[in-house]
Amino acid sequence: MCLTVAGMKCRMLIQFAGAAALGCTFLSVSLPLEAQVWLPPGGTNAVARYFTCSPDGQLLFGAAGGNLSRSTNGGITWTEVSGPKLPWYWLVASADGQHLANLDINGSIMVSTNGGSDWNACSGPFLNPHWLVGSPDGHTLLTSRGEVPPCISTNWGETWSYPVPEFDTFGDFASIATNGNKIVVTAYWNIYVSSDFGLTWSNINAPKHHWWSVSCSADTTKFLCVDYSGTVWTTSDSSSNWTSKSWDWSGTPYANSQLTSGYMSDDGTKLMVLGGNGPIYFSDDAGTNWTPTYHPYGVMDGAVSADGTRRYACDFFHGVLYALHAGSPLQVSPVGSNILLSCQESISQVHGLQQSSSLLLADWATITNMPVLTNGWAHYTLPAANGMQFFRITPQ
């Protein structure tokens, strides 16, 4: 039979097939989200401690060790950007990848308008800011130290201003929606929204909590927030009514983990929350229902494409992981007395396939068969074997 499984112990997608010598009998069981895999990045330039994602989810920039790398295929492969080595800390990019900005560990902001080849230092009234966010259109930058109102640039770092001084103390996270006209920021107990590049702000009707992160839909009618206790809050009616969600991890390997960050698609229906070593939760209905997905690393940052079909998590030591949202990345089907193993061609280029007769033994063998490439898929034909057979995707 064929079954797609994933869990805390496996931490990867595995399919297994039991086959008699003269034929196979398959039974498919659907586990829509838990069966999806968090795939590791491909290539030698994929390690990233800080990263940014374009709205379509295809263009990524990742930074680590002074180097900047770019992926144009959603994290499958990476190439290093030729440019100066910078002390990366907080990286943002426009949708086309031409406008980049970096807040370094010393509190200095540098910007690039040619995809990272050249960088210029910004001079502004900000003092040792803690975070930096940028709009996809390459116009707006927003930064703050946490104790003062946000400092805003509407020309990608050329000039800066404090448009509104009468803010409460700000928290350490801000989110910019759509083209930069709409900005949402957290104060310790409040959430503010601006629709005019930060010139004027309004305090939305949010519960009074010490907020850790906030994300919003493109029309700012839906919000996803995480407070300092790790509780997730959502609203879908312009903040009139809020729903809270938390998970009890006591007695599990995640007992000491806590959710810290939330990410939302432009329409506000597809959500992701993560933090530390705990599960990463997905929702496809604006937070009504949540499904855990498991990963082998401790993640510190994430991103969701504008349509929500691509979701990313960044592990400080292994790079940017990506989740395939639509269906299983590894499929098993019977073909006569053989087994047909199929995965997307882009995955086969940077990842290997392995098989084993047991999940309990470390006897995984690499599949060396050459695949047949058809319509973006790589198909491997394997002889059926007696007993159970397990298959997995691994880094090459």
SULZIFEN-V969465 format. One record per residue. N is the residue number from 1. PSI is psi in whole degrees, -180 to 180 (NA if undefined). OMEGA is omega in radians with two decimals (NA if undefined). BURIAL is + if it has 16 or more other C-alpha atoms within 10 Angstrom, else -. Layout:
# SULZIFEN-V969465
n=N psi=PSI omega=OMEGA burial=BURIAL
n=N psi=PSI omega=OMEGA burial=BURIAL
This chain:
# SULZIFEN-V969465
n=1 psi=166 omega=-3.14 burial=+
n=2 psi=131 omega=-3.11 burial=+
n=3 psi=136 omega=3.06 burial=+
n=4 psi=124 omega=-3.10 burial=+
n=5 psi=155 omega=2.99 burial=+
n=6 psi=153 omega=3.13 burial=+
n=7 psi=-175 omega=-3.06 burial=+
n=8 psi=-33 omega=-3.11 burial=+
n=9 psi=-41 omega=-3.07 burial=-
n=10 psi=-47 omega=-3.13 burial=-
n=11 psi=32 omega=3.06 burial=+
n=12 psi=162 omega=3.06 burial=+
n=13 psi=134 omega=3.10 burial=+
n=14 psi=136 omega=2.99 burial=+
n=15 psi=144 omega=3.09 burial=+
n=16 psi=152 omega=-3.09 burial=+
n=17 psi=134 omega=3.02 burial=+
n=18 psi=129 omega=-3.00 burial=+
n=19 psi=138 omega=2.97 burial=+
n=20 psi=162 omega=-3.04 burial=-
n=21 psi=-32 omega=-3.05 burial=-
n=22 psi=9 omega=3.13 burial=-
n=23 psi=173 omega=-3.08 burial=+
n=24 psi=144 omega=2.95 burial=+
n=25 psi=123 omega=-3.03 burial=-
n=26 psi=141 omega=3.03 burial=+
n=27 psi=121 omega=-3.12 burial=-
n=28 psi=136 omega=3.07 burial=-
n=29 psi=128 omega=-3.06 burial=-
n=30 psi=124 omega=3.01 burial=-
n=31 psi=85 omega=-2.85 burial=-
n=32 psi=-48 omega=-3.06 burial=-
n=33 psi=-41 omega=-3.12 burial=+
n=34 psi=-24 omega=-3.13 burial=+
n=35 psi=-10 omega=3.13 burial=+
n=36 psi=156 omega=-3.04 burial=+
n=37 psi=143 omega=2.93 burial=+
n=38 psi=106 omega=-3.07 burial=+
n=39 psi=140 omega=3.09 burial=+
n=40 psi=160 omega=3.13 burial=+
n=41 psi=161 omega=-3.14 burial=+
n=42 psi=153 omega=3.08 burial=+
n=43 psi=166 omega=-3.07 burial=+
n=44 psi=-12 omega=-3.11 burial=-
n=45 psi=26 omega=-2.99 burial=+
n=46 psi=-14 omega=-3.10 burial=+
n=47 psi=129 omega=-3.11 burial=+
n=48 psi=134 omega=3.03 burial=+
n=49 psi=-20 omega=3.12 burial=+
n=50 psi=139 omega=-3.09 burial=+
n=51 psi=164 omega=3.08 burial=+
n=52 psi=153 omega=-3.02 burial=+
n=53 psi=134 omega=3.09 burial=+
n=54 psi=161 omega=-3.13 burial=+
n=55 psi=-34 omega=3.14 burial=+
n=56 psi=-5 omega=3.08 burial=+
n=57 psi=5 omega=-3.08 burial=+
n=58 psi=-36 omega=-3.08 burial=+
n=59 psi=116 omega=-3.14 burial=+
n=60 psi=145 omega=2.95 burial=+
n=61 psi=135 omega=3.11 burial=+
n=62 psi=142 omega=-3.07 burial=+
n=63 psi=140 omega=3.08 burial=+
n=64 psi=142 omega=3.05 burial=+
n=65 psi=30 omega=-3.13 burial=-
n=66 psi=-13 omega=-3.09 burial=-
n=67 psi=150 omega=3.07 burial=+
n=68 psi=130 omega=3.13 burial=+
n=69 psi=156 omega=-3.11 burial=+
n=70 psi=141 omega=2.99 burial=+
n=71 psi=132 omega=3.12 burial=+
n=72 psi=7 omega=-3.13 burial=+
n=73 psi=39 omega=3.02 burial=-
n=74 psi=29 omega=3.06 burial=+
n=75 psi=3 omega=-3.12 burial=+
n=76 psi=-46 omega=3.06 burial=+
n=77 psi=155 omega=-3.08 burial=+
n=78 psi=148 omega=3.02 burial=+
n=79 psi=148 omega=-3.11 burial=+
n=80 psi=138 omega=3.10 burial=+
n=81 psi=129 omega=3.12 burial=+
n=82 psi=113 omega=-3.11 burial=-
n=83 psi=-179 omega=-3.12 burial=-
n=84 psi=152 omega=3.04 burial=-
n=85 psi=127 omega=-3.08 burial=-
n=86 psi=153 omega=3.04 burial=+
n=87 psi=81 omega=-3.03 burial=+
n=88 psi=145 omega=3.02 burial=+
n=89 psi=-48 omega=-3.13 burial=+
n=90 psi=115 omega=-2.98 burial=+
n=91 psi=134 omega=3.06 burial=+
n=92 psi=157 omega=-3.11 burial=+
n=93 psi=151 omega=3.03 burial=+
n=94 psi=170 omega=-3.08 burial=+
n=95 psi=-34 omega=-3.12 burial=+
n=96 psi=-3 omega=3.08 burial=-
n=97 psi=5 omega=-3.13 burial=+
n=98 psi=-36 omega=3.13 burial=-
n=99 psi=117 omega=3.11 burial=+
n=100 psi=154 omega=3.04 burial=+
n=101 psi=145 omega=-3.12 burial=+
n=102 psi=129 omega=2.95 burial=+
n=103 psi=117 omega=-3.05 burial=+
n=104 psi=177 omega=-3.03 burial=+
n=105 psi=-12 omega=3.12 burial=-
n=106 psi=2 omega=3.13 burial=-
n=107 psi=10 omega=3.11 burial=+
n=108 psi=147 omega=3.13 burial=+
n=109 psi=131 omega=3.07 burial=+
n=110 psi=148 omega=-3.10 burial=+
n=111 psi=153 omega=3.06 burial=+
n=112 psi=142 omega=3.09 burial=+
n=113 psi=13 omega=3.13 burial=+
n=114 psi=40 omega=3.02 burial=-
n=115 psi=16 omega=3.07 burial=+
n=116 psi=1 omega=3.13 burial=+
n=117 psi=-38 omega=3.14 burial=-
n=118 psi=147 omega=-3.09 burial=-
n=119 psi=146 omega=3.09 burial=+
n=120 psi=141 omega=3.12 burial=-
n=121 psi=142 omega=3.10 burial=-
n=122 psi=142 omega=3.00 burial=+
n=123 psi=127 omega=-3.10 burial=-
n=124 psi=178 omega=-3.11 burial=+
n=125 psi=-4 omega=-3.11 burial=-
n=126 psi=148 omega=-3.14 burial=+
n=127 psi=114 omega=3.08 burial=-
n=128 psi=59 omega=-3.13 burial=+
n=129 psi=155 omega=-3.12 burial=+
n=130 psi=-24 omega=-3.11 burial=+
n=131 psi=164 omega=-3.11 burial=+
n=132 psi=134 omega=3.05 burial=+
n=133 psi=155 omega=-3.10 burial=+
n=134 psi=154 omega=-3.11 burial=+
n=135 psi=150 omega=-3.13 burial=+
n=136 psi=-21 omega=-3.11 burial=+
n=137 psi=-3 omega=3.09 burial=+
n=138 psi=24 omega=-3.14 burial=+
n=139 psi=-49 omega=-2.91 burial=+
n=140 psi=134 omega=2.98 burial=+
n=141 psi=144 omega=-3.13 burial=+
n=142 psi=131 omega=-3.13 burial=+
n=143 psi=157 omega=3.09 burial=+
n=144 psi=155 omega=3.07 burial=+
n=145 psi=-19 omega=-3.11 burial=+
n=146 psi=-33 omega=-3.12 burial=+
n=147 psi=-6 omega=-3.07 burial=+
n=148 psi=167 omega=3.09 burial=+
n=149 psi=162 omega=-3.13 burial=+
n=150 psi=144 omega=3.05 burial=+
n=151 psi=132 omega=-2.94 burial=+
n=152 psi=139 omega=2.99 burial=+
n=153 psi=130 omega=3.11 burial=+
n=154 psi=9 omega=3.10 burial=+
n=155 psi=38 omega=3.05 burial=-
n=156 psi=49 omega=2.94 burial=+
n=157 psi=-3 omega=-3.13 burial=+
n=158 psi=-45 omega=3.09 burial=-
n=159 psi=154 omega=-3.08 burial=-
n=160 psi=154 omega=3.11 burial=+
n=161 psi=160 omega=2.98 burial=+
n=162 psi=90 omega=-3.01 burial=-
n=163 psi=-32 omega=-3.09 burial=-
n=164 psi=111 omega=-3.08 burial=-
n=165 psi=-19 omega=-2.97 burial=-
n=166 psi=61 omega=3.10 burial=-
n=167 psi=154 omega=2.89 burial=-
n=168 psi=171 omega=3.06 burial=+
n=169 psi=136 omega=-3.08 burial=+
n=170 psi=149 omega=3.03 burial=+
n=171 psi=-170 omega=-3.00 burial=+
n=172 psi=30 omega=3.12 burial=+
n=173 psi=144 omega=3.00 burial=+
n=174 psi=156 omega=-3.13 burial=+
n=175 psi=136 omega=3.09 burial=+
n=176 psi=133 omega=-3.12 burial=+
n=177 psi=153 omega=3.08 burial=+
n=178 psi=-122 omega=-2.97 burial=+
n=179 psi=14 omega=3.11 burial=+
n=180 psi=-13 omega=3.07 burial=+
n=181 psi=-36 omega=-3.07 burial=+
n=182 psi=124 omega=-3.09 burial=+
n=183 psi=138 omega=3.06 burial=+
n=184 psi=134 omega=-3.13 burial=+
n=185 psi=155 omega=3.08 burial=+
n=186 psi=137 omega=2.80 burial=+
n=187 psi=171 omega=-3.06 burial=+
n=188 psi=-39 omega=-3.10 burial=+
n=189 psi=1 omega=-3.03 burial=+
n=190 psi=163 omega=3.05 burial=+
n=191 psi=127 omega=-3.09 burial=+
n=192 psi=146 omega=3.12 burial=+
n=193 psi=138 omega=3.04 burial=+
n=194 psi=141 omega=3.11 burial=+
n=195 psi=12 omega=-3.09 burial=+
n=196 psi=51 omega=3.10 burial=-
n=197 psi=25 omega=3.08 burial=+
n=198 psi=10 omega=3.13 burial=+
n=199 psi=-39 omega=3.07 burial=-
n=200 psi=153 omega=-3.05 burial=-
n=201 psi=153 omega=3.03 burial=+
n=202 psi=142 omega=3.13 burial=-
n=203 psi=116 omega=-3.10 burial=-
n=204 psi=164 omega=-3.10 burial=-
n=205 psi=76 omega=-3.12 burial=-
n=206 psi=152 omega=3.03 burial=+
n=207 psi=149 omega=-3.11 burial=-
n=208 psi=98 omega=3.11 burial=-
n=209 psi=163 omega=3.03 burial=-
n=210 psi=103 omega=-2.97 burial=+
n=211 psi=139 omega=3.08 burial=+
n=212 psi=-44 omega=-3.12 burial=+
n=213 psi=160 omega=3.10 burial=+
n=214 psi=144 omega=3.03 burial=+
n=215 psi=153 omega=-3.08 burial=+
n=216 psi=162 omega=3.05 burial=+
n=217 psi=168 omega=-3.08 burial=+
n=218 psi=-30 omega=3.13 burial=+
n=219 psi=6 omega=3.12 burial=-
n=220 psi=35 omega=3.00 burial=+
n=221 psi=-18 omega=3.13 burial=-
n=222 psi=140 omega=-3.12 burial=+
n=223 psi=146 omega=3.02 burial=+
n=224 psi=120 omega=-3.08 burial=+
n=225 psi=151 omega=3.05 burial=+
n=226 psi=127 omega=3.13 burial=+
n=227 psi=178 omega=-3.01 burial=+
n=228 psi=-10 omega=3.04 burial=-
n=229 psi=-5 omega=-3.09 burial=-
n=230 psi=5 omega=3.10 burial=+
n=231 psi=138 omega=-3.13 burial=+
n=232 psi=132 omega=-3.13 burial=+
n=233 psi=137 omega=3.11 burial=+
n=234 psi=151 omega=2.99 burial=+
n=235 psi=143 omega=-3.11 burial=+
n=236 psi=13 omega=-3.09 burial=+
n=237 psi=49 omega=3.12 burial=-
n=238 psi=39 omega=3.04 burial=-
n=239 psi=20 omega=3.08 burial=+
n=240 psi=-41 omega=-3.12 burial=-
n=241 psi=138 omega=-3.10 burial=-
n=242 psi=147 omega=3.08 burial=+
n=243 psi=135 omega=3.14 burial=-
n=244 psi=152 omega=3.13 burial=-
n=245 psi=133 omega=3.04 burial=-
n=246 psi=162 omega=-3.10 burial=-
n=247 psi=141 omega=3.12 burial=-
n=248 psi=111 omega=-3.13 burial=-
n=249 psi=10 omega=-3.11 burial=-
n=250 psi=140 omega=-3.12 burial=-
n=251 psi=7 omega=3.12 burial=-
n=252 psi=168 omega=3.07 burial=-
n=253 psi=-11 omega=-3.08 burial=-
n=254 psi=16 omega=-3.04 burial=-
n=255 psi=-31 omega=-3.10 burial=-
n=256 psi=8 omega=3.13 burial=-
n=257 psi=163 omega=-3.14 burial=+
n=258 psi=136 omega=3.08 burial=+
n=259 psi=138 omega=-3.09 burial=+
n=260 psi=-22 omega=-2.98 burial=+
n=261 psi=146 omega=3.10 burial=+
n=262 psi=149 omega=-3.08 burial=+
n=263 psi=143 omega=-2.98 burial=+
n=264 psi=142 omega=3.03 burial=+
n=265 psi=167 omega=-3.08 burial=+
n=266 psi=-35 omega=-3.14 burial=+
n=267 psi=-3 omega=3.05 burial=+
n=268 psi=12 omega=-3.10 burial=+
n=269 psi=-30 omega=-3.08 burial=+
n=270 psi=120 omega=-2.99 burial=+
n=271 psi=157 omega=3.02 burial=+
n=272 psi=135 omega=3.03 burial=+
n=273 psi=145 omega=-3.09 burial=+
n=274 psi=173 omega=3.06 burial=+
n=275 psi=125 omega=3.06 burial=+
n=276 psi=-136 omega=-3.09 burial=+
n=277 psi=5 omega=-3.09 burial=+
n=278 psi=172 omega=3.07 burial=+
n=279 psi=155 omega=3.01 burial=+
n=280 psi=124 omega=-3.05 burial=+
n=281 psi=138 omega=3.07 burial=+
n=282 psi=146 omega=2.93 burial=+
n=283 psi=137 omega=3.10 burial=+
n=284 psi=10 omega=-3.11 burial=+
n=285 psi=44 omega=3.06 burial=-
n=286 psi=26 omega=3.04 burial=+
n=287 psi=4 omega=3.10 burial=+
n=288 psi=-44 omega=3.13 burial=-
n=289 psi=145 omega=-3.12 burial=-
n=290 psi=145 omega=3.11 burial=+
n=291 psi=129 omega=3.13 burial=-
n=292 psi=143 omega=2.95 burial=+
n=293 psi=151 omega=-3.00 burial=+
n=294 psi=151 omega=-3.06 burial=+
n=295 psi=157 omega=-3.05 burial=+
n=296 psi=4 omega=-2.99 burial=+
n=297 psi=176 omega=3.00 burial=+
n=298 psi=113 omega=-3.04 burial=+
n=299 psi=146 omega=-3.08 burial=+
n=300 psi=-16 omega=-3.07 burial=+
n=301 psi=162 omega=-3.12 burial=+
n=302 psi=179 omega=3.10 burial=+
n=303 psi=154 omega=3.07 burial=+
n=304 psi=135 omega=3.10 burial=+
n=305 psi=165 omega=-3.07 burial=+
n=306 psi=-37 omega=3.13 burial=+
n=307 psi=-3 omega=3.06 burial=+
n=308 psi=3 omega=-3.08 burial=+
n=309 psi=-17 omega=3.09 burial=+
n=310 psi=134 omega=-3.10 burial=+
n=311 psi=138 omega=-3.03 burial=+
n=312 psi=151 omega=3.02 burial=+
n=313 psi=143 omega=-3.07 burial=+
n=314 psi=123 omega=3.05 burial=+
n=315 psi=131 omega=-3.01 burial=+
n=316 psi=-23 omega=-3.03 burial=+
n=317 psi=-13 omega=-3.07 burial=-
n=318 psi=-9 omega=3.08 burial=+
n=319 psi=-161 omega=-3.04 burial=+
n=320 psi=116 omega=3.06 burial=+
n=321 psi=147 omega=3.10 burial=+
n=322 psi=143 omega=-3.12 burial=+
n=323 psi=133 omega=3.05 burial=+
n=324 psi=116 omega=-3.00 burial=+
n=325 psi=-34 omega=-3.02 burial=+
n=326 psi=94 omega=3.05 burial=-
n=327 psi=172 omega=-3.11 burial=-
n=328 psi=137 omega=3.10 burial=+
n=329 psi=-10 omega=-3.13 burial=+
n=330 psi=124 omega=-3.07 burial=+
n=331 psi=142 omega=3.13 burial=+
n=332 psi=133 omega=3.12 burial=+
n=333 psi=152 omega=3.13 burial=+
n=334 psi=140 omega=3.02 burial=+
n=335 psi=97 omega=-3.05 burial=-
n=336 psi=-124 omega=3.12 burial=-
n=337 psi=10 omega=-3.14 burial=+
n=338 psi=173 omega=3.05 burial=+
n=339 psi=131 omega=3.08 burial=+
n=340 psi=116 omega=-3.13 burial=+
n=341 psi=125 omega=-3.03 burial=+
n=342 psi=140 omega=3.01 burial=+
n=343 psi=166 omega=3.13 burial=+
n=344 psi=142 omega=-3.09 burial=+
n=345 psi=-38 omega=-3.13 burial=+
n=346 psi=-32 omega=3.09 burial=-
n=347 psi=-41 omega=-3.09 burial=+
n=348 psi=-22 omega=-3.11 burial=+
n=349 psi=-27 omega=-3.06 burial=-
n=350 psi=-6 omega=3.13 burial=+
n=351 psi=153 omega=3.09 burial=+
n=352 psi=165 omega=3.06 burial=-
n=353 psi=140 omega=3.12 burial=+
n=354 psi=159 omega=3.10 burial=+
n=355 psi=155 omega=-3.14 burial=+
n=356 psi=157 omega=3.10 burial=+
n=357 psi=-2 omega=-3.11 burial=+
n=358 psi=143 omega=3.03 burial=-
n=359 psi=-12 omega=-3.05 burial=+
n=360 psi=-14 omega=-3.11 burial=-
n=361 psi=145 omega=3.13 burial=-
n=362 psi=62 omega=-3.08 burial=-
n=363 psi=41 omega=3.14 burial=-
n=364 psi=131 omega=3.14 burial=+
n=365 psi=136 omega=-3.14 burial=-
n=366 psi=135 omega=3.09 burial=+
n=367 psi=119 omega=-3.05 burial=-
n=368 psi=-2 omega=3.13 burial=-
n=369 psi=141 omega=3.06 burial=-
n=370 psi=131 omega=-3.10 burial=-
n=371 psi=159 omega=2.96 burial=+
n=372 psi=124 omega=-3.07 burial=-
n=373 psi=123 omega=-3.10 burial=-
n=374 psi=119 omega=3.03 burial=-
n=375 psi=44 omega=3.08 burial=-
n=376 psi=4 omega=3.13 burial=-
n=377 psi=149 omega=3.05 burial=+
n=378 psi=124 omega=-3.08 burial=+
n=379 psi=128 omega=3.13 burial=+
n=380 psi=126 omega=3.09 burial=+
n=381 psi=122 omega=-3.10 burial=+
n=382 psi=146 omega=3.08 burial=-
n=383 psi=141 omega=3.09 burial=-
n=384 psi=149 omega=-3.12 burial=+
n=385 psi=155 omega=3.07 burial=+
n=386 psi=148 omega=3.11 burial=-
n=387 psi=-166 omega=-3.08 burial=-
n=388 psi=148 omega=3.05 burial=+
n=389 psi=132 omega=3.14 burial=+
n=390 psi=145 omega=-3.12 burial=+
n=391 psi=146 omega=3.13 burial=+
n=392 psi=159 omega=3.06 burial=+
n=393 psi=132 omega=-3.13 burial=+
n=394 psi=160 omega=3.03 burial=+
n=395 psi=147 omega=3.09 burial=-
n=396 psi=NA omega=NA burial=-
